[in-house]
Amino acid sequence: MKDSWKKFVPQAPTRAGSAEWFTGQVWISQLIASPEPMNLRVVRVFFSPTARTHWHTHPQGQILHVKAGISWFQRWGEAVLEIKAGDILYIPPGEKYWHGASATQAMTHLALQAAEKGTTAGWLESVSDEQYKANP
């Protein structure tokens, strides 16, 4: 009988988030990078207070599961949502948004997304301090 189980191990060491994608101190641990046809990527991301992503989209959408702390999440043109540990969000493909830690608490989440032609995200402009400070 063929063994169809695969043990997933972290694909790369924990690394600092790129300034091309994040503002503030962010640490990323890739947990799963599955092969085709699934192309699933699972990462654990730690955000220090005020750290955040740039505006971005995901070609296949994204699921965020906040594991600790308080997250701020904002879709383009909409009000900021406060997301807490245990909350799970689904963001549809192509939606422009950002997310990160609140101003006073760090946040850790799991991010799940599928790669499309090797790409999981389309990175856009940074969220300015003025945009961030306009939040709760």
C-alpha positions as CSV (number, residue, x, y, z in Angstrom):
1,M,0.0,0.0,0.0
2,K,1.4,3.4,-1.0
3,D,1.9,5.8,1.8
4,S,-0.1,8.9,0.9
5,W,0.6,10.8,4.1
6,K,3.2,13.6,4.1
7,K,4.6,15.1,7.2
8,F,4.9,18.8,6.9
9,V,7.8,20.5,8.5
10,P,8.6,24.2,8.6
11,Q,9.8,25.1,5.1
12,A,12.1,27.9,6.2
13,P,13.5,29.4,9.4
14,T,11.6,32.2,11.1
15,R,12.6,35.5,9.4
16,A,11.9,39.2,9.7
17,G,9.1,40.5,7.5
18,S,10.3,42.4,4.5
19,A,10.0,46.2,4.5
20,E,8.5,45.8,1.0
21,W,5.5,44.2,2.6
22,F,5.3,45.4,6.2
23,T,5.7,48.4,8.4
24,G,7.1,47.8,11.9
25,Q,8.6,44.6,13.4
26,V,7.1,41.5,12.0
27,W,8.3,37.9,12.2
28,I,7.2,35.1,9.7
29,S,7.4,31.3,10.1
30,Q,6.3,29.3,7.1
31,L,4.6,26.2,8.4
32,I,3.4,24.5,5.2
33,A,4.1,24.9,1.5
34,S,2.2,22.0,-0.1
35,P,2.9,20.8,-3.6
36,E,0.5,21.1,-6.6
37,P,-2.3,20.8,-7.1
38,M,-3.2,22.2,-3.7
39,N,-0.4,24.9,-3.5
40,L,-1.4,25.7,0.1
41,R,0.8,28.1,2.1
42,V,0.4,28.4,5.9
43,V,2.4,30.9,7.8
44,R,2.5,32.1,11.4
45,V,3.1,35.8,11.6
46,F,3.9,37.9,14.7
47,F,3.3,41.6,14.7
48,S,4.6,44.0,17.3
49,P,2.3,46.8,18.4
50,T,1.6,49.1,15.4
51,A,3.2,46.7,13.0
52,R,1.1,46.0,9.9
53,T,1.0,44.8,6.3
54,H,1.0,47.1,3.3
55,W,-2.2,47.2,1.3
56,H,-2.4,44.0,-0.6
57,T,-4.5,41.4,-2.4
58,H,-4.5,37.6,-2.7
59,P,-5.3,35.9,-6.0
60,Q,-6.9,33.0,-4.3
61,G,-8.2,34.8,-1.2
62,Q,-6.9,34.3,2.3
63,I,-8.0,33.0,5.7
64,L,-6.7,34.7,8.8
65,H,-6.9,33.0,12.3
66,V,-5.9,35.3,15.1
67,K,-4.1,33.2,17.7
68,A,-3.1,35.9,20.2
69,G,-3.5,39.6,20.8
70,I,-5.6,42.2,18.9
71,S,-5.6,42.7,15.2
72,W,-6.9,45.6,13.1
73,F,-8.2,44.7,9.7
74,Q,-9.4,47.2,7.0
75,R,-10.8,46.7,3.5
76,W,-10.2,49.5,1.1
77,G,-12.8,52.2,1.6
78,E,-14.3,50.6,4.7
79,A,-13.9,51.1,8.5
80,V,-11.4,49.2,10.5
81,L,-12.5,46.0,12.3
82,E,-11.0,44.9,15.6
83,I,-10.3,41.2,15.5
84,K,-9.4,39.2,18.6
85,A,-7.8,35.9,19.5
86,G,-10.0,33.0,18.2
87,D,-11.5,35.0,15.4
88,I,-11.3,33.7,11.8
89,L,-11.7,35.9,8.7
90,Y,-12.1,34.9,5.1
91,I,-11.0,37.5,2.6
92,P,-12.2,36.9,-1.0
93,P,-9.8,36.8,-4.0
94,G,-8.7,40.2,-5.2
95,E,-9.9,42.1,-2.1
96,K,-7.6,45.1,-1.3
97,Y,-6.9,45.3,2.5
98,W,-4.4,45.5,5.2
99,H,-4.1,43.9,8.7
100,G,-1.8,44.1,11.7
101,A,-1.5,44.6,15.4
102,S,-3.4,47.2,17.3
103,A,-1.6,50.3,18.6
104,T,-1.1,48.8,22.1
105,Q,-1.0,45.0,21.7
106,A,1.1,42.6,19.7
107,M,-0.7,40.0,17.6
108,T,0.0,36.6,16.1
109,H,-2.1,35.0,13.4
110,L,-2.0,32.0,11.1
111,A,-2.5,33.0,7.4
112,L,-3.7,30.4,4.9
113,Q,-3.6,31.1,1.2
114,A,-3.1,29.2,-2.1
115,A,-0.4,30.1,-4.6
116,E,-1.4,31.0,-8.1
117,K,1.4,30.6,-10.6
118,G,3.8,30.7,-7.6
119,T,2.4,33.9,-6.2
120,T,0.3,34.2,-3.0
121,A,0.0,38.0,-2.8
122,G,0.0,41.2,-4.8
123,W,1.8,43.8,-2.6
124,L,0.7,47.5,-3.0
125,E,1.4,50.8,-1.2
126,S,2.2,51.0,2.5
127,V,-0.5,52.0,5.1
128,S,0.7,55.5,6.1
129,D,1.0,56.4,9.8
130,E,-1.9,58.9,9.2
131,Q,-4.1,56.1,7.8
132,Y,-3.1,53.8,10.7
133,K,-3.6,56.5,13.4
134,A,-7.1,57.2,12.1
135,N,-8.2,53.8,13.4
136,P,-9.7,52.9,16.8
